[in-house]
Amino acid sequence: MSNRPIILLDFDDVVVLNQPGGFGGYDVLAPNPPPELWSRLFHAPATQVLVEAISEHRAQLVLTTSWLRFLPREGFEQLFAKTGLEVLATNLHDAWEAPQNRGETRADAISRWLAAHHKGEPYVILDDELSGTGLHGSVHEKCGRIVLCKENVGLLREHAAAIRSSLSRPCEPS
């Protein structure tokens, strides 16, 4: 798997919009979640862009979301199965998570993951302007490896060209 491109993926405001009347991470933990949770949790237009990028580039996923605090790998795999996004589970990288440590920015967590696991594969970081702390102005942005989504808007079809560009060109190992 090591030569496949990598997508480092945040959830909130990228593929989960947490809009009023919608659902978010804490709803996944509810003892009796409403049945419509699984069909409405992930924003369909955003996940369509993500799934197309995975398919087109045979990309692997590394999760950077704050949801890593409360879900183990098996929990994510079950979540993806319940929401019809098994393709996310089947394309998780062997080192599938890049959690933030206390006091660390998202950019720090991603740089730490890349230092430990990156072998020069093309990569892109899909995050949002709010939780993507430290990404703006980072080496990743200077290399054109970041797509920052707007709050309550998420990943858009317009982002596909930037994702394609990042996943189509080699990168120096971290």
Phi, psi and omega per residue, in radians:
M1 nan -0.238 -2.883
S2 -1.190 -0.297 -3.121
N3 -1.694 0.040 3.130
R4 -1.404 2.511 3.083
P5 -0.995 2.771 -3.046
I6 -2.162 2.329 2.994
I7 -1.932 2.075 3.059
L8 -1.648 1.989 -2.868
L9 -2.045 2.146 2.911
D10 -1.599 2.764 3.120
F11 -1.745 -1.064 -3.006
D12 -1.081 2.265 -3.122
D13 1.138 0.235 2.995
V14 -2.053 -1.089 3.099
V15 -2.068 -0.176 3.044
V16 -2.149 2.118 -3.015
L17 -1.651 -0.247 3.095
N18 0.889 0.667 -3.115
Q19 -1.393 2.732 3.080
P20 -0.918 2.326 -3.104
G21 1.433 -0.089 3.123
G22 -1.746 -2.844 -3.082
F23 -2.231 2.786 3.112
G24 -2.505 -2.956 -3.046
G25 -1.018 -0.699 -3.102
Y26 -1.195 -0.432 3.075
D27 -1.148 -0.529 3.125
V28 -1.120 -0.532 -3.102
L29 -1.507 -0.183 -3.099
A30 -1.016 2.457 -3.118
P31 -1.067 -0.624 3.138
N32 -2.286 1.301 -3.101
P33 -1.155 2.584 3.118
P34 -1.123 2.564 -3.082
P35 -1.026 -0.541 -3.115
E36 -1.317 -0.132 3.125
L37 -0.947 -0.825 -3.002
W38 -1.181 -0.504 3.133
S39 -1.560 -0.257 -3.057
R40 -2.047 -0.073 -3.076
L41 -1.113 -0.916 -3.125
F42 -1.568 2.412 -3.137
H43 -1.307 1.993 -3.010
A44 -0.965 -0.832 3.138
P45 -1.068 -0.647 3.135
A46 -1.193 -0.784 -3.121
T47 -1.187 -0.500 3.084
Q48 -1.105 -0.768 3.099
V49 -1.087 -0.756 3.139
L50 -1.104 -0.863 -3.116
V51 -1.089 -0.685 3.092
E52 -1.097 -0.695 3.115
A53 -1.137 -0.726 3.113
I54 -1.079 -0.836 -3.105
S55 -1.130 -0.837 -3.084
E56 -1.084 -0.645 -3.032
H57 -1.903 0.026 -3.047
R58 0.923 0.707 -3.026
A59 -1.314 2.622 3.026
Q60 -1.720 2.647 3.138
L61 -1.880 2.419 2.950
V62 -2.163 2.183 -3.097
L63 -1.526 2.315 3.126
T64 -2.045 0.009 -3.045
T65 -1.102 2.650 3.052
S66 -1.140 -0.254 3.105
W67 -1.106 -0.272 3.095
L68 -1.056 -0.367 3.131
R69 -1.178 -0.462 -3.049
F70 -2.219 0.019 3.106
L71 -2.245 2.239 3.003
P72 -1.417 3.060 -3.126
R73 -0.934 -0.788 -3.129
E74 -1.058 -0.625 3.105
G75 -1.128 -0.717 3.084
F76 -1.160 -0.727 3.133
E77 -1.068 -0.729 3.094
Q78 -1.153 -0.730 3.108
L79 -1.034 -0.815 -3.139
F80 -1.111 -0.659 3.120
A81 -1.150 -0.767 -3.117
K82 -1.158 -0.478 -3.085
T83 -1.725 0.105 3.105
G84 1.330 0.324 -3.122
L85 -1.979 0.795 3.136
E86 -0.971 -0.499 -3.136
V87 -1.020 -0.506 3.093
L88 -1.208 -0.775 3.140
A89 -1.126 -0.719 -3.075
T90 -1.292 -0.221 3.140
N91 -1.985 0.317 3.041
L92 -1.176 2.355 3.074
H93 -1.097 2.678 3.069
D94 -0.974 -0.729 3.034
A95 -1.711 1.363 -2.839
W96 -1.405 -0.137 -3.037
E97 -2.285 2.536 3.054
A98 -2.289 1.292 -3.083
P99 -1.293 2.648 3.053
Q100 -1.473 2.338 2.992
N101 -1.453 2.821 3.118
R102 -0.958 2.278 3.111
G103 1.388 0.100 -3.090
E104 -1.802 2.539 3.051
T105 -1.441 2.899 3.051
R106 -1.063 -0.712 3.109
A107 -1.046 -0.695 3.106
D108 -1.076 -0.796 -3.121
A109 -1.090 -0.742 -3.139
I110 -1.186 -0.756 3.114
S111 -1.092 -0.681 3.096
R112 -1.107 -0.762 3.126
W113 -1.102 -0.815 -3.139
L114 -1.068 -0.718 3.125
A115 -1.058 -0.599 -3.099
A116 -1.509 -0.523 -2.942
H117 -2.203 -0.273 -3.028
H118 -1.327 2.287 -3.126
K119 -2.073 0.404 3.129
G120 1.684 0.060 3.110
E121 -1.125 2.583 2.982
P122 -1.046 2.543 3.102
Y123 -2.545 2.776 3.023
V124 -2.447 2.539 3.096
I125 -1.879 2.102 3.090
L126 -1.869 1.942 -3.062
D127 -2.526 -3.014 3.113
D128 -2.185 2.833 -3.064
E129 -1.084 -0.476 -3.077
L130 -1.452 -0.963 -3.048
S131 -1.593 -0.140 3.136
G132 -1.384 0.933 -3.047
T133 -1.047 2.336 3.102
G134 1.426 -0.132 -3.089
L135 -1.340 -0.668 3.132
H136 -1.139 2.154 -3.131
G137 1.482 0.007 -3.120
S138 -1.348 2.976 3.074
V139 -1.032 -0.571 3.131
H140 -1.137 -0.706 3.105
E141 -1.204 -0.715 3.139
K142 -1.096 -0.501 3.107
C143 -1.539 0.027 3.125
G144 1.220 0.681 -3.070
R145 -1.940 0.195 -3.052
I146 -2.135 2.386 2.925
V147 -2.079 1.951 3.116
L148 -1.775 2.106 -3.120
C149 -1.572 2.664 3.099
K150 -1.416 2.552 3.117
E151 -1.010 2.383 -3.141
N152 1.117 0.192 3.111
V153 -2.028 -0.850 3.081
G154 1.406 -2.935 -3.117
L155 -1.235 2.287 -3.077
L156 -2.071 2.782 3.049
R157 -0.940 -0.611 -3.137
E158 -1.097 -0.343 3.126
H159 -1.408 -0.246 -3.039
A160 -1.012 -0.678 -3.123
A161 -1.127 -0.726 3.118
A162 -1.175 -0.678 3.098
I163 -1.115 -0.839 3.140
R164 -1.025 -0.777 3.128
S165 -1.041 -0.809 3.139
S166 -1.126 -0.725 -3.069
L167 -1.426 -0.115 -3.104
S168 -1.778 -0.123 -3.111
R169 -2.133 2.433 -3.107
P170 -1.097 2.918 -3.076
C171 -2.497 2.530 3.071
E172 -1.208 2.443 3.080
P173 -1.050 2.544 3.135
S174 -1.269 nan nan
